[in-house]
C-alpha cells in the first residue's frame, strides 16, 4: 500500500479506526524539510504496508486536523495506535528513527 492522503472526511475511518499503527506526516508543499523527508516516508509506506498505515496530512489544506494535533512546526510525525497518540516528533528524521517510532 502506498501513502494515504488524510482529510477531515477520511480521518476517522483511516486513522482512528485503523487496526494497525498509523504514521501521520504533517507537511506543506512550500516546506523544504518536508520535501527532504517525503521520499523516506514513501519508502516506509511501501516496506511496512502490512504492519502499519503511512499517511500524509497537508497542513495548508487540512488546518482543522493540524489544529487538533497542535501542529506548530513541520514536518511533524505523529504515530497513532488504536485511536491514541503514542509518539510525536518534529523535524527531519532518519528512516530508522521513523521505523522505531512505529514499533509499538
Helices and strands as residue ranges (DSSP letters): E 4-5, H 11-11, I 12-16, E 21-27, H 32-47, E 52-58, H 63-68, E 76-81, E 84-90, H 95-102
